């Protein structure tokens, strides 16, 4: 009896568990065509109830004909209910219920669009480089000789804000995206790709069991490219974290290419980690395509996992300076290509003879002293621009992005060719002796590259000794980060959006401050009620020598709005100084600033290297004004400083925008006060206040009231009011 009960309970238990428990299956994926076929279609004969009355017919509705088009239609005037019928043949019913795309309006493409979507055979590469230091030119050889579009590097061993080795590894027609390890040794990832591919960074959660960097290749069928490095040390959270990453990426696009050094022995089928990793890939529809050794010891550690796309021509090549092989493969994807212009514009400014150019300026039409300020500015800009076009017309040249390094000598070319010859010999024979010959030659080739670069840059440093500007420029060319703004961002839509963001940011700040305006109304009225014994009611007109001295002391930087390069203005200063002085005196006399001098060229920069430029909060606008506007500002600032200093109107602890004061003097004052207080036995509390967008919070009305409260009135006050109003700006990414 008890045996029967045990059997019954076993059967019931199995039935309940079979309903409740479902094994984990792979994610189901459907194509667009499969989903459309799942739509409901009424099929079969009509219901019987519709045949109760013979006049009721279950026929497809005729094709709609616009009212008023009564062609081939007849009406019946009998006593029955009026009906309409047509001798026009009824069109066949569309049973597939497909989408009629003929009725859809095509989206208008921007006239300035330079992005093309087409199917391309893209060449990918994967390499565990084990430190980029000293291997930069070898990486360039790999990119060019293998004709790679993307090279994914693991274990770059780069530190944050360290761009020297990455710059050395990137040819001129390529750019890179890097992800350093923020703490500890080793690690680090980078993706080097050609400039003509549109590549967008992908933000995803941070995991501690492995490193990764992911990018998005937009297009009609977008693709996600992710580079992964898993340290060899066991970590029980790896599979869970990696599944979380795949979950995040699979939502973005069904087409994924996951590559990297996973340090999992995929050649060992009995390895528990390799079996669990394969199961994880299967659950997301990913397939691993590497079935040959990728490590010098014969293991499969570097993997290529794809879904939605199929890699072809997968192979492993030697890379002598690493124990990992170079993995290369091709993928046919539809991605966005950017038509990178190969045409540059320039002027031969150095070919202009300053003496002849000054003579041409003297021959310009005479400007009457009673001309308005706008006429003077127009005369200055238009005539000088015309002269520049006559002496140094704008030229256009097609350029090639591929260029050899200046230190790459003919001897190095011979050594490179010798290395390729030894590599082919080893591939042909497979002998150990030939492998050793190849490795020894590559080490010698690397040492020769280091020596050639050292000799070249040592010569540059010696030749520019004493020129700090040239030395800093040389240092910046070696250590500067990559251009944070890809070419696809240089579009009118992006520039308009960024300008609107900067303007809206200031408007929002002032709207938030308006709610607390009552807090400073009393203080503002206190400043207005102060009686000042001194006044600044008229400007002192500068002399010709004053203007010349200010121009000579100014930097020679040039803005896009300048009609002449500042270097040429200084060379022809004896001829141009009278006109510039007349313009400045006219502005100070009238108390106005012309509109052309209130237009700024705004260049956005990243607040910190490595931030995402697509997030506008990470950008800081830098405004550049015409050179003439800067000279006018210096003249006014000099007279304002003289007035404030003479009458002791500066704030006691003001350090900014004050001659002989700086951050260093402020820190010295604070340090001295702290030490003096400590010596006297006092307890000191230091409060630091950091204002976000401090200058954007300044109200122009309050600023003018403060200026009036310290005695600035009449023409100077009107000049400041004109200076602060009616300003315009435009965005500039590159100088042309």
C-alpha positions as CSV (number, residue, x, y, z in Angstrom):
1,X,0.0,0.0,0.0
2,X,2.8,2.4,0.9
3,X,4.5,1.7,-2.4
4,X,1.4,2.7,-4.3
5,X,1.2,6.0,-2.3
6,X,4.9,6.8,-3.0
7,X,4.3,6.3,-6.7
8,X,1.2,8.5,-6.7
9,X,3.0,11.3,-4.8
10,X,6.0,11.0,-7.2
11,X,3.8,11.4,-10.2
12,X,2.0,14.4,-8.7
13,X,5.3,16.0,-7.7
14,X,6.7,15.5,-11.2
15,X,3.5,17.0,-12.7
16,X,3.6,20.1,-10.5
17,X,7.3,20.7,-11.1
18,X,7.0,20.3,-14.8
19,X,4.4,23.1,-14.8
20,X,6.3,25.4,-12.4
21,X,9.8,24.8,-13.5
22,X,10.9,25.9,-17.0
23,X,14.5,25.6,-18.1
24,X,16.4,28.7,-19.1
25,X,16.1,29.0,-22.9
26,X,18.0,31.2,-25.2
27,X,16.5,34.6,-26.0
28,X,14.0,34.4,-28.9
29,X,14.8,36.7,-31.8
30,X,12.5,37.6,-34.6
31,X,13.1,39.4,-37.8
32,X,10.8,42.2,-39.0
33,X,9.2,40.0,-41.6
34,X,8.4,37.3,-39.0
35,X,6.7,39.8,-36.7
36,X,4.6,41.1,-39.6
37,X,3.4,37.6,-40.4
38,X,2.1,37.2,-36.9
39,X,-0.5,40.0,-37.4
40,X,-4.2,38.9,-37.4
41,X,-5.8,38.2,-40.8
42,X,-9.5,37.2,-41.0
43,X,-9.7,34.1,-43.0
44,X,-12.2,31.5,-44.0
45,X,-15.9,31.8,-45.1
46,X,-18.2,34.4,-43.6
47,X,-20.3,33.5,-40.5
48,X,-23.6,31.7,-41.1
49,X,-25.6,34.4,-39.4
50,X,-24.8,36.7,-42.3
51,X,-26.8,34.5,-44.7
52,X,-30.1,34.9,-42.8
53,X,-31.2,37.7,-45.3
54,X,-30.2,37.0,-48.9
55,X,-29.6,40.7,-49.6
56,X,-26.8,40.8,-47.2
57,X,-23.5,40.0,-48.9
58,X,-20.2,39.5,-47.2
59,X,-18.0,41.0,-49.9
60,X,-14.9,43.0,-49.7
61,X,-15.4,46.7,-49.6
62,X,-14.8,48.4,-53.0
63,X,-11.9,50.6,-53.6
64,X,-12.7,54.2,-52.4
65,X,-13.4,56.7,-55.2
66,X,-13.5,60.4,-54.3
67,X,-16.9,62.0,-54.0
68,X,-18.0,63.8,-57.2
69,X,-16.2,61.3,-59.5
70,X,-19.4,59.7,-60.6
71,X,-17.8,58.1,-63.7
72,X,-19.5,54.8,-64.8
73,X,-22.0,55.0,-61.9
74,X,-25.8,54.6,-62.2
75,X,-28.7,55.2,-59.8
76,X,-32.0,53.3,-59.4
77,X,-35.2,55.3,-59.0
78,X,-37.4,52.3,-57.9
79,X,-39.3,52.2,-54.6
80,X,-36.6,50.2,-53.0
81,X,-33.9,51.6,-51.0
82,X,-31.6,53.6,-53.2
83,X,-28.4,51.8,-54.1
84,X,-25.4,52.5,-56.2
85,X,-23.5,50.1,-58.4
86,X,-20.7,50.4,-60.8
87,X,-19.7,48.7,-64.0
88,X,-16.0,49.3,-63.1
89,X,-14.3,46.0,-62.3
90,X,-13.6,45.6,-58.6
91,X,-9.9,45.4,-57.9
92,X,-8.6,42.3,-56.2
93,X,-8.4,42.4,-52.5
94,X,-4.9,42.8,-51.0
95,X,-4.7,39.8,-48.7
96,X,-1.2,40.2,-47.4
97,X,-2.0,43.6,-45.7
98,X,1.5,44.8,-46.4
99,X,2.7,48.4,-45.9
100,X,2.1,50.6,-48.9
101,X,5.2,52.7,-48.8
102,X,4.1,54.8,-51.8
103,X,1.9,56.9,-49.6
104,X,4.7,57.8,-47.2
105,X,6.5,61.1,-47.6
106,X,10.2,60.8,-47.8
107,X,12.2,62.6,-45.2
108,X,14.1,65.6,-46.6
109,X,17.8,65.3,-46.3
110,X,19.9,68.2,-45.1
111,X,21.7,69.9,-47.9
112,X,24.8,69.9,-45.7
113,X,24.6,66.2,-44.9
114,X,27.9,64.5,-45.4
115,X,27.0,61.1,-44.0
116,X,26.4,58.1,-46.2
117,X,24.9,54.8,-45.3
118,X,26.0,51.9,-47.4
119,X,27.0,48.3,-47.0
120,X,30.7,48.0,-46.5
121,X,33.2,45.3,-45.9
122,X,34.9,46.5,-42.7
123,X,38.3,45.2,-41.6
124,X,38.7,44.6,-37.9
125,X,41.7,43.8,-35.8
126,X,42.2,42.6,-32.2
127,X,45.5,42.6,-30.3
128,X,46.6,42.3,-26.7
129,X,49.5,44.6,-27.1
130,X,50.9,44.3,-23.5
131,X,51.9,48.0,-23.2
132,X,51.9,50.5,-26.0
133,X,55.1,52.2,-24.8
134,X,57.7,52.0,-27.5
135,X,55.5,50.2,-30.0
136,X,53.7,53.1,-31.6
137,X,55.2,52.9,-35.0
138,X,54.8,49.1,-35.1
139,X,51.1,49.6,-34.4
140,X,51.0,52.1,-37.3
141,X,52.6,49.5,-39.5
142,X,49.9,47.0,-38.5
143,X,47.1,49.4,-39.3
144,X,48.4,50.3,-42.8
145,X,49.9,47.0,-43.9
146,X,46.7,45.0,-42.9
147,X,44.4,47.8,-44.2
148,X,42.4,47.8,-41.0
149,X,39.4,50.1,-40.4
150,X,39.2,49.3,-36.6
151,X,41.9,48.0,-34.3
152,X,40.9,47.0,-30.8
153,X,43.7,47.0,-28.3
154,X,43.7,45.4,-24.9
155,X,46.3,45.8,-22.1
156,X,47.6,49.2,-23.3
157,X,48.9,49.9,-19.8
158,X,48.0,53.6,-20.2
159,X,47.3,55.9,-17.3
160,X,44.6,58.6,-17.2
161,X,45.5,61.7,-19.3
162,X,48.5,59.9,-20.8
163,X,48.3,60.3,-24.6
164,X,51.9,60.1,-25.7
165,X,52.0,56.4,-26.7
166,X,48.5,56.6,-28.2
167,X,49.4,59.6,-30.3
168,X,52.5,57.7,-31.5
169,X,50.3,54.7,-32.4
170,X,47.7,56.6,-34.4
171,X,48.4,57.5,-38.1
172,X,47.1,60.9,-39.3
173,X,44.1,59.3,-41.0
174,X,43.0,57.6,-37.8
175,X,41.6,58.6,-34.5
176,X,41.3,56.7,-31.2
177,X,39.0,56.2,-28.3
178,X,40.7,55.0,-25.1
179,X,39.7,53.7,-21.7
180,X,42.6,53.6,-19.2
181,X,42.6,51.7,-16.0
182,X,42.0,54.3,-13.3
183,X,44.0,52.5,-10.5
184,X,46.6,49.8,-10.3
185,X,49.0,48.5,-13.0
186,X,48.2,47.0,-16.4
187,X,44.8,47.0,-18.1
188,X,43.6,49.7,-20.4
189,X,41.7,49.6,-23.7
190,X,41.7,51.5,-26.9
191,X,39.9,51.5,-30.3
192,X,41.8,53.0,-33.2
193,X,39.6,53.6,-36.3
194,X,39.6,55.5,-39.5
195,X,38.3,59.1,-39.5
196,X,35.6,58.5,-42.1
197,X,33.6,56.1,-39.9
198,X,31.0,57.7,-37.7
199,X,31.6,56.3,-34.2
200,X,29.7,57.3,-31.1
201,X,30.6,56.3,-27.5
202,X,28.2,54.1,-25.6
203,X,27.6,54.7,-21.9
204,X,27.0,51.5,-19.8
205,X,27.3,50.5,-16.2
206,X,30.8,50.0,-14.7
207,X,31.8,46.5,-13.7
208,X,34.8,45.5,-11.5
209,X,35.3,42.0,-12.8
210,X,36.4,43.1,-16.3
211,X,37.2,46.2,-18.3
212,X,35.4,47.2,-21.5
213,X,34.8,50.0,-23.9
214,X,31.8,50.1,-26.3
215,X,31.0,52.2,-29.3
216,X,28.0,52.6,-31.6
217,X,28.3,52.5,-35.4
218,X,25.1,54.2,-36.5
219,X,23.3,53.4,-39.8
220,X,20.2,51.8,-41.1
221,X,21.4,48.6,-39.3
222,X,23.4,50.0,-36.4
223,X,26.2,47.9,-34.9
224,X,27.7,47.8,-31.4
225,X,31.4,47.2,-31.1
226,X,32.6,46.3,-27.7
227,X,36.2,45.5,-26.6
228,X,36.6,43.5,-23.4
229,X,39.6,42.6,-21.2
230,X,39.1,40.1,-18.4
231,X,42.1,39.8,-15.9
232,X,43.3,36.2,-15.5
233,X,42.6,36.2,-11.8
234,X,39.3,34.3,-11.0
235,X,36.3,36.3,-10.2
236,X,33.0,34.7,-9.3
237,X,31.0,37.8,-10.5
238,X,32.4,37.8,-14.1
239,X,29.6,35.8,-15.7
240,X,26.9,37.7,-13.9
241,X,28.5,41.1,-14.8
242,X,29.1,40.1,-18.4
243,X,25.5,39.0,-18.8
244,X,24.4,42.4,-17.4
245,X,26.6,44.1,-20.0
246,X,25.1,42.0,-22.9
247,X,21.6,42.8,-21.6
248,X,22.4,46.5,-21.8
249,X,24.0,46.3,-25.2
250,X,21.4,44.0,-26.8
251,X,18.7,46.6,-26.2
252,X,20.7,49.1,-28.3
253,X,21.0,47.0,-31.4
254,X,20.7,43.3,-32.4
255,X,24.0,43.5,-34.3
256,X,26.8,43.2,-31.8
257,X,30.6,42.5,-32.2
258,X,32.2,41.6,-28.9
259,X,36.0,41.1,-29.1
260,X,38.7,41.0,-26.5
261,X,41.1,39.0,-24.3
262,X,38.8,37.0,-22.0
263,X,41.6,34.8,-20.5
264,X,39.3,31.8,-20.8
265,X,40.7,28.6,-22.3
266,X,38.0,28.0,-24.9
267,X,40.2,25.2,-26.4
268,X,39.5,23.2,-23.2
269,X,35.9,21.8,-23.5
270,X,36.1,20.3,-20.0
271,X,36.8,23.7,-18.4
272,X,33.7,24.7,-16.4
273,X,34.2,28.4,-17.0
274,X,34.4,27.9,-20.8
275,X,31.2,25.9,-20.7
276,X,29.4,28.5,-18.6
277,X,30.7,31.3,-20.8
278,X,29.5,29.5,-24.0
279,X,26.1,29.0,-22.4
280,X,26.0,32.7,-21.6
281,X,26.8,33.6,-25.2
282,X,24.1,31.2,-26.5
283,X,21.5,32.8,-24.2
284,X,22.0,36.1,-26.0
285,X,22.3,34.7,-29.5
286,X,26.0,35.3,-29.7
287,X,28.4,32.9,-31.5
288,X,32.1,32.6,-30.9
289,X,34.1,32.4,-34.2
290,X,37.7,31.9,-33.2
291,X,38.8,28.2,-33.4
292,X,42.6,28.5,-33.7
293,X,45.3,29.4,-31.1
294,X,45.6,33.1,-30.3
295,X,48.4,32.7,-27.7
296,X,52.0,31.7,-28.0
297,X,51.3,28.7,-25.8
298,X,48.6,27.4,-28.1
299,X,45.5,28.5,-26.2
300,X,42.4,30.3,-27.5
301,X,42.1,33.4,-25.3
302,X,41.3,36.2,-27.7
303,X,37.7,35.8,-28.9
304,X,35.4,37.3,-31.5
305,X,31.7,36.9,-30.6
306,X,29.0,38.2,-32.9
307,X,25.2,38.3,-33.3
308,X,23.3,39.7,-36.3
309,X,26.5,39.8,-38.4
310,X,28.9,37.1,-39.5
311,X,32.7,37.6,-39.6
312,X,34.7,36.2,-42.4
313,X,38.4,35.6,-43.2
314,X,39.3,35.2,-39.5
315,X,43.0,34.6,-39.1
316,X,45.9,35.1,-36.6
317,X,49.1,36.8,-37.5
318,X,52.4,37.2,-35.6
319,X,53.1,40.2,-33.5
320,X,56.6,39.8,-32.2
321,X,56.4,42.1,-29.2
322,X,53.5,40.4,-27.5
323,X,52.7,36.8,-26.5
324,X,49.3,37.2,-28.2
325,X,48.7,37.1,-31.9
326,X,47.0,39.7,-34.0
327,X,43.4,38.6,-34.8
328,X,41.9,40.0,-38.0
329,X,38.5,39.5,-39.6
330,X,36.0,41.1,-42.0
331,X,32.4,42.0,-41.4
332,X,29.9,43.3,-43.9
333,X,27.9,46.0,-42.1
334,X,25.8,49.0,-43.0
335,X,27.4,51.9,-41.1
336,X,27.6,55.7,-41.5
337,X,30.6,57.0,-43.5
338,X,31.6,60.6,-43.1
339,X,32.9,62.4,-46.2
340,X,36.0,63.9,-44.6
341,X,37.1,66.8,-46.8
342,X,40.6,66.5,-48.2
343,X,40.7,70.2,-49.3
344,X,42.3,72.9,-47.2
345,X,42.2,76.7,-47.6
346,X,45.2,78.9,-46.8
347,X,46.9,82.2,-47.6
348,X,50.6,82.8,-48.2
349,X,50.9,85.5,-45.6
350,X,54.7,85.2,-45.4
351,X,55.0,86.2,-49.1
352,X,53.6,89.6,-48.4
353,X,56.2,92.4,-48.3
354,X,55.2,94.7,-45.3
355,X,56.6,97.8,-47.1
356,X,54.6,97.3,-50.2
357,X,51.5,96.4,-48.2
358,X,51.9,99.6,-46.1
359,X,52.2,101.6,-49.3
360,X,49.0,100.1,-50.6
361,X,47.2,101.0,-47.3
362,X,48.4,104.6,-47.7
363,X,46.8,104.7,-51.2
364,X,43.4,103.8,-49.7
365,X,40.6,106.5,-49.9
366,X,40.9,109.2,-47.2
367,X,38.5,108.9,-44.3
368,X,37.0,112.1,-43.2
369,X,37.4,112.8,-39.5
370,X,33.6,113.5,-39.2
371,X,32.7,110.0,-40.4
372,X,30.5,108.0,-38.2
373,X,31.9,105.2,-36.1
374,X,30.1,102.5,-38.2
375,X,31.6,104.1,-41.4
376,X,35.1,104.0,-39.9
377,X,34.7,100.3,-38.9
378,X,33.4,99.4,-42.3
379,X,36.3,101.3,-44.0
380,X,38.8,99.4,-41.8
381,X,37.3,95.9,-42.4
382,X,36.3,96.1,-46.1
383,X,39.4,97.8,-47.5
384,X,41.9,95.7,-45.5
385,X,40.1,92.5,-46.5
386,X,40.2,93.5,-50.2
387,X,43.9,94.3,-49.9
388,X,44.6,90.9,-48.3
389,X,42.7,89.1,-51.1
390,X,44.8,91.0,-53.6
391,X,48.2,90.3,-52.0
392,X,47.5,86.8,-50.6
393,X,44.4,85.3,-52.3
394,X,42.7,82.4,-50.7
395,X,44.0,79.1,-52.1
396,X,42.6,75.6,-52.1
397,X,44.7,72.5,-52.0
398,X,43.9,68.8,-51.8
399,X,45.8,67.1,-49.1
400,X,46.5,63.5,-48.2
401,X,45.9,62.3,-44.7
402,X,48.7,59.7,-44.9
403,X,52.1,61.1,-44.3
404,X,55.3,59.7,-43.1
405,X,56.8,60.6,-39.8
406,X,59.6,63.2,-40.2
407,X,62.1,61.0,-38.3
408,X,61.4,57.8,-40.4
409,X,64.6,57.5,-42.4
410,X,65.4,55.4,-45.5
411,X,67.4,53.0,-43.2
412,X,64.3,52.4,-41.2
413,X,62.3,51.6,-44.4
414,X,64.9,49.0,-45.3
415,X,64.7,47.4,-41.8
416,X,60.9,47.3,-42.1
417,X,61.1,45.5,-45.5
418,X,63.6,43.1,-44.0
419,X,61.2,42.3,-41.2
420,X,58.4,41.5,-43.6
421,X,60.8,39.2,-45.5
422,X,61.7,37.3,-42.4
423,X,58.0,37.0,-41.4
424,X,57.1,35.5,-44.8
425,X,60.1,33.1,-44.4
426,X,58.8,31.9,-41.0
427,X,55.3,31.5,-42.4
428,X,56.7,29.4,-45.2
429,X,58.9,27.0,-43.2
430,X,57.5,27.2,-39.6
431,X,61.0,26.6,-38.2
432,X,61.9,27.8,-34.8
433,X,65.2,29.3,-36.0
434,X,63.3,31.5,-38.5
435,X,61.0,32.6,-35.7
436,X,64.0,33.6,-33.6
437,X,65.5,35.5,-36.5
438,X,62.2,37.4,-37.0
439,X,61.9,38.2,-33.3
440,X,65.5,39.4,-33.0
441,X,65.1,41.6,-36.0
442,X,61.9,43.2,-34.7
443,X,63.6,44.1,-31.4
444,X,66.5,45.7,-33.4
445,X,64.0,47.6,-35.6
446,X,62.3,48.9,-32.5
447,X,65.6,50.1,-31.0
448,X,66.4,51.9,-34.2
449,X,63.1,53.6,-34.2
450,X,63.7,54.8,-30.6
451,X,67.1,56.1,-31.6
452,X,65.9,57.9,-34.7
453,X,63.0,59.6,-32.8
454,X,65.4,60.6,-30.0
455,X,67.9,62.2,-32.4
456,X,65.1,64.0,-34.3
457,X,63.4,65.6,-31.2
458,X,66.8,66.4,-29.5
459,X,67.7,68.4,-32.6
460,X,64.4,70.2,-32.5
461,X,64.9,71.1,-28.8
462,X,68.4,72.3,-29.4
463,X,67.4,74.4,-32.4
464,X,64.6,76.1,-30.4
465,X,66.6,76.7,-27.3
466,X,65.5,80.0,-25.8
467,X,62.1,79.9,-27.5
468,X,59.7,78.8,-24.8
469,X,56.7,79.1,-27.2
470,X,58.2,76.7,-29.7
471,X,59.2,74.2,-27.0
472,X,55.8,74.3,-25.4
473,X,54.2,73.8,-28.9
474,X,56.5,70.8,-29.5
475,X,55.6,69.3,-26.1
476,X,51.9,69.9,-26.8
477,X,52.1,68.1,-30.2
478,X,53.4,65.0,-28.4
479,X,51.1,65.0,-25.4
480,X,47.9,66.6,-26.5
481,X,44.7,64.5,-26.3
482,X,42.7,63.6,-29.5
483,X,40.2,66.0,-31.0
484,X,37.1,65.5,-28.9
485,X,34.8,66.7,-31.7
486,X,34.5,64.2,-34.5
487,X,33.8,65.5,-38.0
488,X,30.1,64.6,-37.9
489,X,29.6,67.1,-35.1
490,X,30.7,69.9,-37.5
491,X,27.2,70.4,-38.8
492,X,24.8,73.4,-38.6
493,X,22.3,71.4,-36.6
494,X,24.8,70.5,-33.9
495,X,26.2,74.1,-33.8
496,X,22.7,75.6,-33.4
497,X,21.8,73.1,-30.7
498,X,25.0,74.0,-28.8
499,X,24.5,77.7,-29.1
500,X,20.9,77.4,-27.9
501,X,22.1,75.3,-24.9
502,X,24.6,78.0,-23.9
503,X,22.0,80.8,-24.2
504,X,19.3,78.8,-22.4
505,X,21.7,77.9,-19.6
506,X,22.2,81.6,-18.8
507,X,18.5,82.4,-19.1
508,X,17.7,79.5,-16.7
509,X,20.2,80.8,-14.2
510,X,18.7,84.3,-14.2
511,X,15.2,82.9,-13.9
512,X,16.3,80.9,-10.8
513,X,18.0,84.0,-9.3
514,X,14.9,86.1,-9.9
515,X,13.1,84.2,-7.2
516,X,15.6,85.4,-4.6
517,X,16.0,88.9,-6.0
518,X,14.4,90.3,-2.8
519,X,17.5,89.1,-0.8
520,X,19.8,91.5,-2.6
521,X,17.4,94.4,-3.3
522,X,18.2,96.0,0.0
523,X,22.0,95.7,-0.6
524,X,21.6,97.0,-4.1
525,X,19.7,100.1,-2.8
526,X,22.5,100.5,-0.2
527,X,25.1,100.8,-3.0
528,X,22.8,103.2,-4.9
529,X,22.4,105.5,-1.9
530,X,26.2,105.8,-1.3
531,X,27.6,109.3,-1.9
532,X,30.8,109.4,-3.8
533,X,33.1,112.4,-3.7
534,X,34.8,111.5,-7.0
535,X,33.4,110.9,-10.5
536,X,34.5,109.4,-13.8
537,X,32.3,111.2,-16.3
538,X,34.6,111.5,-19.4
539,X,37.2,109.3,-21.1
540,X,40.7,110.6,-21.8
541,X,41.3,110.2,-25.5
542,X,44.4,108.1,-26.1
543,X,47.3,109.5,-28.2
544,X,48.8,107.8,-31.2
545,X,51.8,106.6,-29.2
546,X,49.5,105.2,-26.5
547,X,47.7,103.0,-29.0
548,X,50.9,101.9,-30.6
549,X,52.3,100.8,-27.2
550,X,49.2,98.9,-26.4
551,X,49.2,97.0,-29.7
552,X,52.9,96.1,-29.4
553,X,52.3,94.7,-25.9
554,X,49.3,92.6,-27.1
555,X,49.5,89.0,-28.2
556,X,49.7,88.3,-31.9
557,X,46.7,85.9,-31.8
558,X,44.2,86.3,-34.7
559,X,40.5,85.8,-34.7
560,X,38.5,84.7,-37.7
561,X,36.7,88.1,-37.6
562,X,39.9,90.0,-38.2
563,X,40.4,91.4,-41.7
564,X,44.2,91.1,-41.4
565,X,46.4,88.7,-39.4
566,X,47.6,90.4,-36.2
567,X,51.2,89.7,-37.3
568,X,50.7,91.8,-40.4
569,X,48.9,94.6,-38.5
570,X,51.9,95.0,-36.3
571,X,54.2,94.9,-39.3
572,X,52.2,97.8,-40.9
573,X,51.4,99.6,-37.7
574,X,52.9,103.0,-38.6
575,X,50.3,103.2,-41.5
576,X,47.4,101.6,-39.6
577,X,47.8,103.2,-36.2
578,X,46.2,106.6,-37.1
579,X,43.0,104.8,-38.4
580,X,42.9,102.6,-35.3
581,X,43.3,105.6,-33.0
582,X,40.5,107.4,-34.8
583,X,38.2,104.5,-34.3
584,X,39.0,104.2,-30.6
585,X,38.6,107.9,-30.0
586,X,35.2,107.9,-31.8
587,X,34.0,105.1,-29.6
588,X,35.1,106.8,-26.4
589,X,33.6,110.2,-27.5
590,X,30.2,108.7,-28.5
591,X,30.0,106.3,-25.6
592,X,29.1,103.4,-27.9
593,X,30.6,100.1,-29.1
594,X,29.9,99.2,-32.7
595,X,28.1,96.0,-33.4
596,X,30.9,94.5,-35.4
597,X,33.2,94.7,-32.3
598,X,30.5,92.9,-30.2
599,X,30.4,89.7,-32.3
600,X,32.3,86.7,-30.8
601,X,33.6,83.5,-32.3
602,X,32.8,80.8,-29.8
603,X,35.0,77.7,-29.6
604,X,33.8,74.9,-27.4
605,X,36.3,72.9,-25.4
606,X,35.9,70.0,-23.0
607,X,36.1,70.9,-19.3
608,X,38.2,67.8,-18.7
609,X,39.9,65.4,-21.1
610,X,38.0,62.2,-21.8
611,X,34.5,63.6,-21.2
612,X,31.7,62.9,-23.6
613,X,31.3,65.8,-26.1
614,X,27.7,64.8,-26.8
615,X,26.8,65.9,-23.3
616,X,26.7,69.7,-23.6
617,X,27.2,70.1,-19.8
618,X,30.8,68.9,-20.4
619,X,31.6,71.8,-22.7
620,X,32.9,75.2,-21.9
621,X,32.5,78.1,-24.4
622,X,35.7,80.2,-25.2
623,X,34.9,83.5,-26.9
624,X,37.3,85.2,-29.3
625,X,36.9,88.8,-30.3
626,X,38.3,90.9,-33.1
627,X,41.8,92.3,-32.4
628,X,40.4,95.9,-32.7
629,X,37.8,95.1,-29.9
630,X,40.6,93.8,-27.6
631,X,42.6,97.1,-28.1
632,X,39.5,99.1,-27.3
633,X,38.9,97.0,-24.1
634,X,42.5,97.5,-23.0
635,X,42.3,101.3,-23.4
636,X,39.1,101.5,-21.3
637,X,40.4,99.0,-18.7
638,X,43.6,101.1,-18.3
639,X,41.6,104.3,-17.5
640,X,39.1,102.4,-15.3
641,X,42.0,100.9,-13.3
642,X,43.6,104.3,-12.9
643,X,40.4,105.7,-11.5
644,X,39.8,102.9,-9.1
645,X,43.4,102.9,-7.8
646,X,43.7,106.6,-7.5
647,X,40.5,106.9,-5.3
648,X,41.1,103.5,-3.5
649,X,37.8,102.0,-4.8
650,X,39.0,98.4,-5.2
651,X,37.7,95.8,-2.8
652,X,40.3,95.1,-0.2
653,X,40.6,91.3,-0.9
654,X,40.0,91.4,-4.7
655,X,42.7,89.4,-6.6
656,X,41.0,88.8,-9.9
657,X,41.3,91.2,-12.9
658,X,43.6,93.5,-10.9
659,X,47.2,94.3,-11.9
660,X,49.9,92.7,-9.7
661,X,47.4,90.3,-8.2
662,X,46.7,86.7,-9.0
663,X,45.6,83.4,-7.5
664,X,49.2,83.0,-6.1
665,X,48.9,86.3,-4.1
666,X,45.5,85.3,-2.8
667,X,46.9,81.9,-1.5
668,X,49.9,83.7,0.0
669,X,47.6,86.1,1.9
670,X,45.4,83.2,3.2
671,X,48.5,81.1,4.2
672,X,49.9,84.1,6.0
673,X,46.6,84.8,7.9
674,X,46.4,81.2,8.9
675,X,49.9,81.1,10.3
676,X,49.4,84.4,12.1
677,X,46.2,83.2,13.7
678,X,47.9,79.9,14.8
679,X,50.8,81.8,16.3
680,X,48.3,83.9,18.3
681,X,46.5,80.8,19.5
682,X,43.2,81.5,17.6
683,X,41.0,78.8,16.2
684,X,40.6,79.3,12.4
685,X,37.7,78.1,10.2
686,X,38.2,78.2,6.5
687,X,35.1,78.3,4.3
688,X,35.6,77.8,0.5
689,X,32.8,78.7,-1.9
690,X,32.8,77.5,-5.5
691,X,30.3,79.2,-7.8
692,X,29.2,77.2,-10.8
693,X,29.0,79.4,-14.0
694,X,30.0,82.4,-11.8
695,X,30.2,85.0,-14.6
696,X,26.9,83.8,-16.0
697,X,25.1,84.8,-12.8
698,X,26.0,88.5,-13.1
699,X,23.1,90.7,-13.8
700,X,24.0,93.6,-16.2
701,X,21.6,95.9,-14.5
702,X,23.1,95.3,-11.1
703,X,26.6,95.7,-12.6
704,X,25.7,99.1,-14.1
705,X,24.2,100.2,-10.8
706,X,27.4,99.3,-9.0
707,X,29.5,101.3,-11.5
708,X,27.2,104.3,-11.0
709,X,27.5,104.0,-7.3
710,X,31.3,104.4,-7.4
711,X,31.1,107.6,-9.5
712,X,31.1,106.3,-13.1
713,X,28.6,108.4,-15.0
714,X,27.6,110.1,-18.3
715,X,29.7,108.9,-21.3
716,X,31.7,106.1,-19.6
717,X,28.5,104.7,-18.1
718,X,26.8,104.9,-21.5
719,X,29.8,103.1,-23.0
720,X,29.6,100.2,-20.5
721,X,25.9,100.0,-21.1
722,X,26.5,99.8,-24.9
723,X,29.3,97.3,-24.3
724,X,27.1,94.9,-22.4
725,X,24.1,95.0,-24.8
726,X,23.4,93.7,-28.3
727,X,26.2,91.1,-28.3
728,X,26.1,88.3,-30.9
729,X,28.1,85.1,-31.3
730,X,28.6,82.1,-33.6
731,X,30.2,78.7,-33.2
732,X,33.5,77.7,-34.7
733,X,35.2,74.3,-34.4
734,X,38.2,74.8,-36.7
735,X,40.1,77.6,-38.2
736,X,39.9,77.8,-41.9
